[in-house]
């Protein structure tokens, strides 16, 4: 399911969590989205959760840790998130996290240590890379620092 550019979307309906067979939930550029529904753990088949550029999203619900099939969590440019769920390390299926441009994220929970065997890739930026320093012994080869690419093609003069 893709939800993109819903400028007035503040919250998701609780009924969304009744789609238990949903495998991918992609919510991008919904800047006013401030929270995910409480029953998100009912999405037991969810494999991909993309919350890219949901700039008002303050936190992820703690129940997200029960999504054992979730292998990709994308919170890129979720600039209002201050912390990850305390027990994120219990997400046994998690393989990839994209957390670049999460400028208010202050620290990672200690349970991140529990991801050292399964986590294959962490994508961050220079602003969030420092959060992984305490965990470098376990995650050194898995951390990828994305470089910002500036595309100025839109500045080109239109062809007449």
Phi, psi and omega in degrees: 000131179244130174232111186232141173054043173267091189294339181255003182285114181260324178212160178265146179293143179301332181297339177304326182288353177278351178277068189295342180267001180298130181256332182225129174234111182243114179239110184232144176056034173258079193297334182269355179297120185249347181201156173262156181296149181299327184273025185300336180294345178288345178279060190295345179259004182295127180251328182231126174235108181249120180238037187299129176060033170268082195290342177264359180292118187270325182203167173257140180294145179300333181292350178299334180297344180274357179277080187288343178267352181293118179250343180227121177243118182243108177242027180305132177063029171267077193290348181264351179292126181258337181205156174266159179305141185303324184254035180300335179294346179276359180280090189294340180265351187297123181242333187216136175232132172246112185230029176291153178062029173260070192294339180265356178293120189263327178199164177259145178292151181299336181295349176304330177307326183288352179268358189298331181278326187258331185293126183259330184206134173239119178256122179222187177234182181300330181283338180247352181301322183299335179297335183270353182306316179296342184252009187302325181303324182266333190244007187312310184279355184260346184271123178244123179265113181282136175266138178290132177252125179261123179249113182254018181301330182293347180278347182298146178289130180297144177284132179258000000 
